[in-house]
Amino acid sequence: MLTFWLRRLIFTGLTLLLVSLVVFGLSELAPSNIARNTLGVTITPEQEASFNAQNGLDQPAWARYLRWMLGSDWQAARLIGRPVTRLSDPATGRADWWEVGPGGAHYQHYSPDGETLVRVVRDAAGQRREVTLGPDAWTADADGRLTFWGVDRAGHAALWVKGANAAELTLTDAGWISTPGAPVRYLPLQRGLLRGDPGISLYTRRPVTETLAGRLRNTAILAGLAFAFIMPLALALGVLAGVSEGRALDRLLSILGLVTTATPEFVTGVFLILIFSTWLGWLPGAVVLSSDTALFERPSMLALPILTLTLVELGYVLRLTRASMAEVMRTNYIRAAVLKGLPYRRVVLRHALRNALLAPITVILLHVNWLMGGIVVVEAIFGYPGLGSFILQAALFKDVFGLEAATMLLVLLAVATQLIADAAYTFLNPRIRYG
């Protein structure tokens, strides 16, 4: 058994590695221009080049993949000559990158004119002050240029070249701003996907993990409640239909399951909104999250999304369980148990049910992944800010960093649920042993 689980964990790691390559490769091959999608189609070539440089999009694909997976802080430490770290700013709540200096100090840098360097020093108490560095801060490279590597104020390891007259073009609410004294090379700083930092979202301009954390929490609440309601009900009705094969109850449940499964989510959602929100006024027809605790303050907002998911998923799991249960009930050992005079309920619950659940268990656990990321339509109908709607927005906006991270999260969830399914098999059927 231990050998089997070790082998599965190794195969799981290889699967995730291959999937990461596929996800990254597909995002690279997608016909899109990230700079134009982010800034608009009217940008100039100079503005596009500046945007690509600041976000590391001008680097080769293999370098961006390594930065995405393994991070770039270790590269920055080698280039700068000091370790780099990310510290939270109590005033803004944001985390900024800093060089680690002596005595608990941390450094950032900028150049106002391309000729002088200014160091922003953050002391151990969090207070900041600026110091103008002298000429000895510059280092001559192999070409005789005076250069300086340091962390800038925007989360990059940056290379300044004295006298280069480089300008940084940035789009703000007031329009495009050209900042003199800009670096000539940027290395966006991140810890990498393996350490929980896949980068900065081009859509929200915030770390992807911050956005995903809130969206994942919202979807986990909705999916968890829906799963807890759907699956026991679907399994119970499926078992009931399976033991009543060919009777009126079986036909009624099968027809209802087929109807609910065949009806698209948007039709079911709109229909429920019209009845329970517009006509009857019993339940809210949209989810409005004004705060992090809004779902707990007004749980009625979740009623219609959960009911929509229930009607969509109920029929599928019901019919699968019904087919599996009916097949088990026709086996010889079940017939022998009935002929021996065992109580019918005991035959169903102790002998037939476990074997009948072997087929649905894989599908049920796969639906966990669907409930977490595949309920885009339901989230869009009710305006629910979940993981599925974030994936849709990231795909439409061509936010490759957000899309890649969310996709890998769903793949990890799918792999984890299958490992849980393997463990569930041994519980449902003790004859199954993994060698």
N, C-alpha and C positions, 0 to 999 in steps of 0.2 A: 504493500500500500504506500509506504514512504517513497519507494522508487517511482511509483506512478505519479505522485504529487510533485516530486522534484522534476520529473520529466515534463509534466504539464506546466510548471512554472517557467522552465526553460523555453518551451514552445510558446508560452504566453509572451515572454520577453522578445523572442524573435518575431512573433506576430506584430507586436506593437512597433518594433523597429521597422518592419516592412511597411506597415500601414503609415507610419510617419513619413517614410520616403515617398509613398504614393500620394499622400495628402499634400506634401510640399511640392512634389512634381506636378500635380494637377493644378495647384495654385500658380505655379510658374508658367504652365502651358496655357492657362486661361487667357483668351484674347482680351486683354484689358491694359490700360495705362493707369497705374495707381495714382500718379501725381495728378493727372487730369480728372480722375474720378473724385479725388479729394479736394482739389482746389478749383476745378472748373475747366472748361475747354478753352477758355480765353487766355490761359497763362502763356507766358513767353518761354522760349527755350532756356533762357537764363534762370527764370523762376523754377522751371521744372528740374533743371540740373541742381539747383540749390536744395530743393526739396528732397530729391533722390539722395544727395550726399548726406544731408542731415539725418535721414532715416536709414542709411546704410543700404539703400536700394541700388547704388552704383557698384556694389561689390559683386564678385562672382557668386553664382548660385550655391556652390559647395561651401563657400565661406558663410553665406547667410544661413544655410542649413545647420552648420556647426554652431553658429551663434544662437540659433533658435533652440537647439537641443542642449548644448553644453554651456551656453552663456558666453559673455565676453569680458567679464570682470577679471578673469585670469590673464587674458591678453592685454587688457589695459594696465594691469599691475606690472607686466613685463615691459611695456612701452614707457610707462611713466617712471618706473623705478620705485614706486610705493604701492602698498595695497590700497584697494578702493572698497568702499562700503556704502550702504544705503541707510540714511538716517531719517527719521520722521521729524517733520517740522510741527511743533505744537500749535503754532499760530494758524497754519493752513490745513494741517492734517495730512499733507502730502509727504511722500518719501522722496528725498533727493539724494543724488550720488555725490560722494565726497572722497577726496584722497585722505588717507590716514596719516596724519602728521605726528610729530613727537609730543609727549606730554598731554595726550588727550585732545589735541587740536585736530581739526579737519580743514581741508583746503578746497576751494574752487577758484577758477581763474577766468579772466576776460581781458581783452585788449581794446582800449578805446580808439586807437588810431593805427594799430598794426606795428607800432614802433616800441611801445611800452607795455608791460604786463602788470596787471593788478591782481593781487591775491586776496580772495575773501576768506578770512580766517574765522572759523567757528570754534570757540573754546569749549572746555568740558561742561560749562554751565549753559551752553546753547547760545551765548551772546556772539554777535558777529561784528567784525571790523575789517576794514580794507587796508591793504599795505601795497605800496608800489614797489615792485621788484627792481633791482638794479641790473646793469648790463650783464653781470656775470650769471644771470638766470638763463641766458641764451646759451645754446650749445651748437657748435659748428658740426655740420654733417659731412658726409664724404664729398659732397659737391661744393662745400664751402659756404653753404647757407646757414644762417643763424636760426635755429629752431627751438621749439619748446613743446613738450608733451605735458598735458595736464587735464584735469576734469573741468569742463565748462559749467555754466549755470543751467544748462538745458538737459543734462543727463548724458553727456557724451564724453568719451576720452577724445581729446582734440589735439591737433598738431597746428601750432602757429608758426609761421615763417616770417621773420622780421623783414618788413619792407615789401611784402607780397601784395599789399593793397587789395586783399580779398574782402568781399562784402557778403553778408548773409541776408538773404531775402526771406522775409517771414510775412505771412498773411494774418492780419489781425482784424478786429471789428472795424477799425478805422481805415483799413485798406492795407496795401503792401508797404512794408517798412524795410529799408535797406540799412543794415547795421555795419559800419566800417570795422576794420580790425578783426575780421572773422577768421576762423581757422581755415586751413586749406584741405584738411582731412578730418573726417569724423568716424568714430567708432561708437555706435549706440551701446549703452551699457545695460546689461541684463544678466540675470543669473541662469537663464536657460529653462527649458521646459522640464527637464529632469529635476530641477530644484524649485519648481513651481512658479517660474517667472518667464512666460512666453513672449514678453515684450509689451509695447505700447499700442493700444488700439488706434487705428487711423480714424475710426468713426467717432469715438468718444474722447480721444486725445488723453486718455488716462490708462494706467496699467490694466492689461487685459484681466489679470486676476481679480482686481477690484470690481470690474463690471461683471465678470463671470460669477463671483461669489454671491452677489445679490440676486442675479438671475437664476442661479442654481438653487438658492434657498427658496425662491418663489415657486419654481417648478417642482422642487422636492415636496413642498407642502401640498400643491395641487395633485401631483402624481401619487404621493403617498396616501392621501385621503381617497382618491379615486381607486387606487389599487386595493386598499383595504375594504372598499365597498363593492367593487366589481367582482373580484376573484372569488370570494366566498359565495356570493349570490350566483355567479355563473356556474361554479362547480356544483353547488347544491341543485340547481335546476337541471344541469347536464346529467347528474347522477339520477335524478328523478325521472328524466326523460329516457335514460338508458335502461332503467329497470322496468319501464312501462312501454317497451318497444312495441310499436304497432298499435297501441291504444290511442284513444282520443287525446289524452294528455300529452303523449309523446308528439303527436302530429301538431297539436296547438303550439307547444313550446318550440318545435322545429320551425314552424312557419313564422312565428314571432321573431325567432333568432335570425332567420334568413332576411326578414324585412328590415330589422334594425342594422344588420351588417351591410346590407346592400344600399342603405340610405347614406349619402355622403355626410361628412361632419358638418359642413356649412349649412346644409338643408336642415339637419336636426337642430343645430344651434339657433338658426334664425326662427325656426318653428317654435322652439321653446321660449325664445325672447318675446315673440308675438303673443304667446298665450299667457305666460306667467309674469311678464314685465309690462307689456303694452296694454293688454286687455284686462287682466286681473289685478295687476299692480302689486303682486305679492313679493316679488323678488327683483333686485336690481339687475338691469340688463347689461351692465358693463362693470369692469373691475377698475376702480380708481384708487391707486395706492398713494395717498398723500403723505404717508410716513411709513417707517419700517414696521410699525405695529398695527397698520390699518387692517390687515387680514384678520388679526385677532380681535380687533375692536368691532369689525363688521363681518363676521364669518358668513353672513347670508350672501355676500358677493360671490362666494365659491359654489353656491348651490347649483346654478345653471351650468357652469363649466363642468362640474362633476357629473351632473345628470346627462349632459351631452356625451361625455366620455363613456359613461355607463352604457348608454344606449348603443354607442358605436362598438364597444368592446364586448358587451354582454353576449350577443348572438354568436360571435366567433368562438369564444371559449366554450360557450354552452354546447354548440354543435360538435365541437371537437371532443369534449368530455362525453357527450351522449354517444358518439360513435365508438369511442374507446370502451365505455361501460357496457354498451350492448354487445360488443365483441367478446368481452371477458365473461359476461353472463351466459354466453353460449358455449363456453369451454366445458370439457368433460369433468374437471375437478369441481367446478361450481355445481354442475348437475349431480355429481356424486354426493356432494355435501347436502344438497336439498333432499335427495333420496334417502340419506341416512337420518333425516328427521331434524336436522339442525334448524333452529329458528331462522326465518328468512332474513330478519334484520341483522342477525349475527353473520350470516353468509355474506350479505352485502357489505357490511361495514368492516368486518375483520378479514375476509378472504378476497372479495372482488374489488373493493375500493382501492387498495394499495396498488394492485396491478393496473387498474384502470387509469390511475393518475400518472403512470410512467410516460405515456404519450403527451398529455397536456402540459406536464411540468416544464418541458423545454420551451414550448410556445409561450407559456405564462411568463417565464423569466425573460424571454426575449421581449415581451411586451413591456417589461420594466424600462428597457432602453427606449422603446417607442414612446412611452409615457413621459420620459425625461426630455427627449429632444425632437420627437416626431409629431407633437401636437401643435404644429405651427398654425394650422387652420383654426383650431379651437382658441388658441391664444390671440390670434388676429381678430376673430369675431368679437370676443369679449374684451379686447384691449388689455390682455393680461401680460405684464412684463416678465416673461419667463425665458428659459433657455432657447426654446424653439423659435420665438420671435427674434431673439438676438441673432441666431444663426441666419435667419432670413434677412435681417437688416445688414448683417456683415457680408452676406453673399451679394446682395444688391449693390452695396456700397463698395464692394471689392476690398473689404477690410481683411486682408490676408492673414494678419496676425491674430485677430479675433476669431476668424473662421477656422484657422488651423488648430488653435487651442481648444475651441469648442468641439471640433470634430474628434480630436484625440481624447477629450474627456468622455465623449459618447462611446468611442471604441473601447476605452478602458472599462467603462461601465458594462458594455456588452460582454467583454471577456470575463469580467468578474462574475456576472450573472451565470455564465456557462460553467464556471468553476463551482458555483453554488448548486447548479443543477446536477453536476456530477456527484456532489456530496449528497444531494437529496435522493438520487437513485439508490444509493446503498441503504438509506433509511427506509425507503418505500419497499425495496425488495432485497432482503438480506442475502439472497443467493448471488447478487452481483458483487463481485470482488475485483478490484483493480490490481493487476500484478505489475 
